[in-house]
Every structure is written in C-alpha cells, then in structure tokens.
Amino acid sequence: MHNKVEICGVNTAKLKVLKNEETQALLLRAKQGDKQAREALIAGNLRLVLSVIQRFVNRGENADDLFQVGCIGLIKAIDNFNTELDVRFSTYGVPMIVGEIRRYLRDNSALRVSRAMRDTAYKVLQAKEAYIAQHQREPTLEQIAQILEIKREDVVFALDAITAPVSLYEPVYSDSGDALCVMDQVKDTKNTDERWLEHLALKDAMSRLSERERLILDLRFYQGRTQMEVSGEIGISQAQVSRLEKNALEQIRRSM
C-alpha cells in the first residue's frame, strides 16, 4: 500500500489539494445545492482520505476497500459540515472518515461481540457523530456518557469491544533498518528464561542454608517482619537475627 500509486482507478500522485479558502468557498456553494462544487470538494479532499487510511495499514484489509469506505465518510462530512462555525473542514472531516472506516472494520471483524455490547457501541458512535455534526469537534468520553446517560466505563468497554485487533507483527517504527513491531514492545518480564534460571539458582542457594537462616529470611523478606519481631518469634536477640540474616544473604550472593 505504501508504494501504491493507483487506488480505485485514481492516480494518487495527481490528487488535487484545495487551499482552505477554496474549500470554504466550495462548501458554501455546495450548501446552496451546487453539485459541481460538491464534486470539486470530493475530488479536492481525496488526499485527506488517503492520509487517514494510512493509519489502518497492515490489518489485512484491501487498500481499495478502505479508500472507498473513507470516501463515504468524506461525502458525509461534506454534506453535514456546518459552514456557520469557524472550523477548518479537515478538523471535522478526519473524525468522520475515521469513524466510517472503523465502522466498516467492526462490521467485518472476525471477533464476536455480544449483541448488548454491540448495541451500546452503535449508540456511542451515533452520539459521537451527532456531537461532531453539532459542535464540529470530537466529544470526550464523559460527554458521550452524559448524552447516553450511561457510565463512562460502559463507553470505554463498548469502544474497546469494536476496535479492530492489531497484529503482533505490525510495525510501529522503522529507521532505515529492521522494523520495530508490536511484539517487540509487548513482552512478559516475569516468565523469561533469565528469571526462570534465577529462580532455580535462588532455590538451590536457599537449600544450602540452615533451617533457622531460612526461617529468618522468610519472616524478614516474605512476611515483612522487623528484626525485633523476628527475634521475639524465634527466641534470640535482635543482634543475633541481624548477624544470621547478614550471613545468609552473603552465602546466597556467593552461590549465585
């Protein structure tokens, strides 16, 4: 897709880019029913669609399909844009295009989401689009929750449920070398080979201590007792506890 010049029969290298003044003038004419102005707006903002669909690469979706769906979002943005507000068209258009693509990905997702969760997600998206149409900006999660009279957590869960899955092999960064993938940033820091070997070494070192030394370390570091509390429990002085603890730790360090 990165090297693709033609999408849906459109040469992306020759796409026209409208200036803000041109866009505003065409929007006013389109609102008055000028179909040529509407067509010019669509043609002049295809690069906006192209830039948005770059966010959804490497998800196994056909670039032509994403582009067509993005164009539907663009047309909706043109038809619903409020020219009376002092807002750039791209500020309103991008969320509309993104929302249309996400709806398409959600409806074609292989993941199965419960009907109740899906219905909530539909209501959230509808409320979001209505808010954008009225205010020309995206609402916060709290605002959506207030509009629908549901908990903020329900809004978050619903949106998460319809979010398209990300491949572990999707590149997130590349600097003229091997790409950094999602898998490289998501790892288990507890159950690694190094931690497993350290656990075995520690277990072996602990087995070489006396029963009293093991008890002291257990009370001190696993149960969080003070040396004075340990001395009272096993019946020796605090100084003896300190000496035995120090010796036990030194033995473990040498063993490991």
N, C-alpha and C positions, 0 to 999 in steps of 0.2 A: 504494500500500500504506500510506503514511503516513496518508492520510485515510480508510482503510477501517475501518468500524466493525464490519461483519459478516464473519466468516471461517468457512467451512464451516457456515453457518447459526447460528453462535454470535455473539451480540452482545458484542463485546469491551469495550464501555463498561460492561457489567454483570457482568463476571467477578469472582467472589469471590476474596478474598485471605485465606489462612489465617495465623494467628499461629503462631510457632514452637512454642508449647506445644500448640496444636491439631494441628499437623502431626505432632508426636511421638506424641501420644495416638492419632491415627488410624493411624499406621504400626504401632504395637504391636497394635492391633485387627486391622489388615489381615494382619499376620503370623500371627495366630491363625485366619485364614480368614474374617474378617468382610468379605463382599462389599460391603456398604453403606459401610463405612469406606474400602475401596479406591476405590469410585466417588466418594466425597467428596474423597479425596486427588487424584484425577484432575481433578475439577471445580475444586478449590481451588488447583491449580497450573497452570492453563491460561495465566495471565498470565506465568508463568515461560517457557512455550513461546513465547508472543508476544514476550517481550523478546529471546529467543535468535534468533528468525528475523529480527529487525531487522538482524542482522549480515550477512544474506545477501540484502539487497535489491539491486536494480539488476543482477541476474545473469540476468535474462530468465526466471526461474522463477515459476510461479504461486504466489501467496501461500497459496491454499487447500491446494495440494500440500505446500508446506513446513510448513504448520501441522499437517497430518495426519501427516507423517513425524515432526515434532517430538513429537507426542502419543505415537507409538510409542516414541520414546526415553524419554519421561516414564513410560510404563507399565513399561518395562524397569527404569527407575531405582527405581520403587516396589516392584516385585517382587524386586529384588536388593539393596535397601538393608539394611545391617546395623545394626539398632537397638541393638546392644550397644556400638557405638563412639560416642564423644562428638563427633559431627559433624553440622552442620546439613544438612538434606536438600538444600537448594539447592546446597551445595558439591559434592555427589555428582551431583545431577540435571542441572546445567548441562552438564558434560562428556559425560554420556550423551546428552542431547538434541543437542548439537553433533555428536557422533560419528555419530549416526543420520542427521542432515541431510547431513553430509559424505559418508557412505557413499552416500546417495541421489544427491547431485550427482556423485560419482565414477562411479557406475554409469550415469548418464545423460549423461556428458560426451562432447562431440564429439571430444575429443582421444584418440588411440590410444596406449596404453601397452603395452609388451611384456608377455607373459604372466609372465615371470620377475619383472619389477618389480612387476606387479600382485599376484602371489602373495606376494611379500615384504611388500607394503603390507597385504594381508589379515592376514598373521601379526602384523604390527606392531599393527594395530588390535585384533586379538583379544587380544594380550598386554596392550595398554593397558587394554582393558575388564576383563580378568581382574584386573589390578593394582588398578584403581579399585574393583572389587567387593570385593576383599580388604582394601584399605587406606583406602578412601573418599577418595582423593586421586589426582591425576594423577602418573604416573611421569615421571622425567626421561628424556632420550634415552639417557643412559648406562645407566640401569636397564633400559630396553627392550632395548638391545643386549646386556646381560648375560643377560637372560632368554632371548633367542633365540640367544645365542652367535654374534652377527654383529658386524661393525664398526659403530661409531656412524655413520660416513659412509653406510653402506648404509641405515640407518634414516632418515637425513635425505633421501637421494635418493628412497627409496620414498614418503615422505610428500609430498615436493615433486611427485612424478610424478602423484599423485592429487588434488592441490589444484586446486580449480576456478579457471579463468582469470578474471582481473579485467579489466573493460572500461577502456580508457583514458579513457572519458568518465564513469566512476563518480565521483560527488562524494565528496570526503574531508573537506571543510569548507565551511561556509556561515554567514555572519554578516550576515543581513538584506541581502544583496547578491548579486552573481554568485558562484556556487558554484566552489570550487577543486577541479578534477578531478585524477585520477591523471596525466593527460597533462601538466598544468602542473608536476608535480614530477619528471617523467622527461624529460630533455632531453639533447641532445648538445651539450656545451660546447666541442667541438673543431671540428666541421664546421658552424659557423654562418656566416651571411653576413658578419658582422663579422670573424671570424677569416680568412675567405677574402680579404676586401679588405685586411686587414693583411698577409697573406702576399704578395699582389701588390705592395703598396706596399714591403714589405721587399725583395722580389726586384728591384724597379726601383731602389731606393736602393743595393743591393749592386752592381748593374751599373755604377753610376757611380764606383765605387771603382777604384783601381789594382789590378793583379794581386797585387802584394805585400801591399796592405792586405787584400784578400780572403783571401789565404793566412794572414795573421796572425790574422784573426777566426776563420777555420775551425779553425786549430790551438788557439786560445785557448778558444773557446766551444763548438765541436762535438766536439773531441777532448780537451778538458780539460787542455791543456798549460799549464805555468807560463811566465811571460815569459822566464825564464832558459833553459828548454828550447827555446822558440821561437827565441831569439837564437842558440843553438847550432846549430839546424837550418837556419836561412836565412842564417847567417853575418854577422849585425850585432850591435851591442851591445844589452844589455838596455834601456838608456836610449832607444835608437832604436826598439825594439819598443814601449816604453811610449808614446812620442810618436806613432808611427804608429797605434797602437791607439786612442789618445785622439782623434786627428784623424778617424779613420774613423768612430768612434761618433758624433762630433759632426756629421759630414756626414749620417749616416743619420737622426739626430734632426731635422735641418733639413729633410731630404727628406720625412719622414713627418709 
